[in-house]
Amino acid sequence: MEQSAASPEPPGPRPVLGRDSVQVPDDQDFRSFRSECEAEAGWNLTYSKAGVSVWVQAVEMDRTLHKIKCRMECRDVPAETLYDVLHDIEYRKKWDSNVIETFDIARLTVNADVGYYSWRCPKPLKNRDVITLRSWLPMGTDYIIMNYSVKHPKYPPRKDLVRAVSIQTGYLIQSTGPKSCVITYLAQVDPKGSLPKWVVNKSSQFLAPKAMKKMYKACVKYPEWKQKHQPHFKPWLHPEQSSLPSLALSELSVQHADSLENIDESAVAESREDRTGSAGGEGSDDDTSLT
């Protein structure tokens, strides 16, 4: 597929976001996502250190809804390795310390599926989960993975978790050489709740940079790990390897944020252990599970 140059003006919401029915993103959706990843207008830089940068953008009409964009230079990681790491759900369970549970549900097309992901939020906030339609596309030496929330009849919201909404979340991986790349993470997620300001600040100043650094460490260790764990099994590259059941798009519906319960956590204070860094600080980056 032909690569598109960055647009001087970031485009408006992608068509996929405004659809009333579930559809797999098309080439225009991928190009539009790429353009927004590369856009600079309207973004406020909140963090820049050691090859990692973070920008935030408050969404008009809703101060609780933010976009966040992270970019990281990976000097010793080929683009294809990073792409594999983001796809490999078994490996994610090893390196993503925020994950509670994650699994693929069904296959939609050769480059789209539906999956479940639940994650730990900073204490004492309630943990969240999400059901998403994920699609991916290699673009020459670059790659895009992106998702948005859908409703699946067999996976309704759970009482012990808050069902969040991914309006648009994804990754742009750009090769910069045989063994180097740049990754951009772009997310617009409705956490379904009025979050305290410290959460927004902590996400951009600490949690997002830390997550990017942890991802980088996971990428460096992935080739060795993969050699010991089904080295040739990569259904994201070889669709014929997938054992997921097929699912018709008509079985899914768009997950609108206003149809879910709002949780007011705006007055929740940060826990002492998180504030001092004893649980969730840099000291918790234990890589022993990656071997």
N, C-alpha and C positions, 0 to 999 in steps of 0.2 A: 504494500500500500504506500502511496506517495506521502512523504512527510510534509507537514504544513509549517510554515514559518510562524513565529509569534505575531499575534495581531497587535497593532499599536493601541487598540482599545479593547479591553476585556469584553467578551460577549456577554449577553444576558444569560438567564438561566437556560440550560440545555433543554431541548424539547422533551427529553425523557422525564424531566422533573415535573413538567406540567401535564403529563398524560394522565387520563383517568383510568386507563387500562395498562396492565403490565406488558412491557415490550422489552426485548433485548436491544441494548444500545446499538446504533448503526455507526458507520464510519464518521458521519458528521458529529455525533455525540463524542466520539473519541478525539476528533480534532478540536472540538470545543473545549473538552477537558484539558487537553494539552495546552491550549492557548491560555486558559486560566492559570494553569500551573506556572507558565512563563511570564504572566502579566505582572506588572509592578504597581500600576495605578491603584490607589485606594487601600493599599496594604501598609500597616505600621510595623516596622521592625522592632521586635521586643527582645531578641537574643541573637548574639553573633559571637561565637567563640569556637576555636579549634575545628574549623570546617563545618560547623553546624549553625544554621540560621533559622530563626522562627519569626513569622509574621502573623498578625491577627487582624481581623476585620469585623467590626460590629455590624450586624445586619440591620438595616433600617427597619423601623417600626417594631423592633423586638430586641431589647437590650440583653435579654437572656440568651439569645441565639447568636453564636459567634462562628466565624470561619477561622480556621487555623491552617497555616501552611508552613511546613518544615522542609528544609533542604540540607542535604549532607553530601560531602565529597567523600568518596570511597576509593582511596588510592591503590589498595591491594585487592580489590574485589571486582571481577568482571561483571558486566551487566547481566549476563545470563545466569550467573550464580545467585545474584540478588533476586532475580526473577524466580528462580527455583525455590529459594528460601521463603519468599512470600506465599508461594503456592503450597508448599509442603506442610500439610496440616499436622502430620505426626511430629515433625521437627518443631513446629510452633509450640507444641505442648512442652517441649524441652526448654526453649529459650524465653518464651513469653511468660514472665512471672505474674502478669496481671490476669491471665486467662483462668477462668473457672471451668468452663467446658466449651468445646468447639467441635463441630462435626459437619460434614457435607450431608445434605438431605436428598437432593435429586439433581439429575442432569437435564438441562434444557436444550442446549445445542452443543456443538463441538467446542465452543468457547464461552459457555455460560452455564452456571449452576446456581443452586439455592443452598444456603448454609445457615448454621446457627452459631452464635458466638456470645458468650457471657463473660463479663470481666469485673474485677474488683475495682471499686472506686476508693478515693482517699477517705480514710476513716474520719468521721463516723457516718458518711453518706451511705445510702443504700446502693447495693450493687446493681448493675444494669445488664440487660441482654438485648439482642437484636436478631431479626431474621432478615437476610439480605439476598438480593439477586446480584450475583457477581459475574462480571464479564471481563475478558482479557483479550489483548491484541498485540502481537509483535509488529513493530513498525521499523523494518530494516534492522538496525542494530539497537534500536530502542524498544521499550515495552511499556504498556499501560495495563493496569489492573484497576477496575473501579466497581463500586457497588451502590445500591440504594435499597431502602427498606421495602419489604413486601409482607403481605399476610399469607400464612399457610394454614389451612384448616386444621391440621394435626398438631400445630405448635402455637396455641394461643398464649397470651401473656400469663406468666406465672405469679403466684401470690408472694413468693419470696424474693422476687426481682422486679425492678422497674423496667418496663419495655421502652427502650429508647428508639429514636428514629434517625436513620442515616438518610439525610436528604441527598447528599452526594459525598462519597468518600473514595479516595483512590490514590494510586501511586503512578508516577511517571519516572521511569528509569532510563537515563540517557548515557550511552556508552561514550567514554572520553578516551578510550585506548583499549588495547588487548586485555589489560588487567586493571582497569579503573572505570569508574562510572560516577554519576551524580544521581541521587534519588530525591524526588520531591513528593512529599506527602501532603495531600490537600483534603481537608475534612470540613463538612458542614453537617453537624449532628445536633438534633434536638434531644437533650438529655431527659426531656419530660419532667421538668421541675424548675423552680426558681432557685438557682444555685447561688450560694454566697460568693462575694467578690473574690475571696481568697482562693476559691477553686479555679476561677478563670485565670488569675494571676499565676497560681502555682502550675497550671497546665502549660502555659507559655514559657514560664521562666525556668521550670525545673523538670516537670514530668515529660514534656515532649522532647526536650534535648536528651534526657536520660534514656527514653525509649529508642531514640535514633541511635545512640551510642551502643545500646544493648543489641540492636539489630545488626549493627556493623560487626560486633564481636561474634554474633551468631553466624554471619556470612563467612567470616574467616575460618571458622571451625566446620562449616557445612560439608565441604568436599570429603574430609576425613570421616565425618559421621555418616554421610550418605553411602560411602563405600561399604559400611557395615550393615546398612539397613536398606535392602532392596535397591541397589544402585541403579538398576535399569528401569525402575518403576517411576515414571513421570507422566501421569495421564494428562497433565496440562500441556505437555508437548506431544503426547501420543494418545489421542482420544480413544483409540481402540483398546487401551489398557483399562479404561474406566469400567468399574463394576456397579456404578450408581444406577438406580432405577431411573427411567425417563419420566418426565413430568410435562404435561401440557401447560402452556402459559395460562390457559383458561382456568386452571385450578388455583391460580394465585390472584391476589388483588393488591392494589397499591395501599401501603400503610400510611394513612394520613395522620399527622401528629395530633390534630384536634379530636381524633376519635379515641385517644388514649387518656388515661387518668394523669392529671398533673400532680406532682408531689412538691410541696413547698418546703424546701430545705434552706431557704435564704438566711435563716437565723442560726443555722448549725455552725458551731465553732470547730476549728481544726483540732484534732486530737493531739494531746501532748506528745505522744510518741512519734507521730508524723511530723509535728512541728520541730522536734529536736533531731529528727532524722534517724532514730533508732529502728524504725520500721518503715522502710521505703527510701532510706537515704542511700548514698553511694555505697555504703558498706554492704548492702543487700545484693549487690551484683555478683552473685555466686555463679561461676560458669561451669562448675563441676558436672552439672546435669547434661552438658552438651557433648560429653565424651562418650 
